[in-house]
Amino acid sequence: MDVTSHSIDQLREWKTLAEMRAYLGIRGFAIVVSRSFQKLEDKMPSLVAEMRGDIASAPFTREFIIGSKNWSYNGDPENPIFQYYFVDHDNLKPMLKVMQNYDAINDTTYNNVDRFEFTEEFAEYLLLPV
């Protein structure tokens, strides 16, 4: 006996969704599935909380660097940036990769400095009242 792993209703729903995607695709449209910033916050609450506190204190700042607390960075005093440290957040680089996948940040690294920028959508999320 062959036991199915999905109900007939679920298979029909998937078929309908696939047909709708195909219909829209041949007409030049695409279905974009957005990711929830709340889910991102659930995955890394301390990092997002720190980012929320930072942006609350400097609501027009979007850039940040990551590194070690014993490193020095001479930034532009006219353009302040945030700093996040490896010692404060285990797996900081992999967490930032997930944040990129969620379209929360963009990598703007240059001059051998791991530098990133909040997307405007994520900045707006961080500025929402909790």
Protein Blocks (a to p, Z undefined) as FASTA:
>chain_A
ZZdfbdfklmmmmmmmmmmmmmmmmnopacdddddfklmmmmmmmlmmmmmmmmmmmmmb
cbdcdddfkbccdddfklccddddfklmghklmmmmmmmmnopaccfbeehiacddddfk
lmmmmmpcZZ
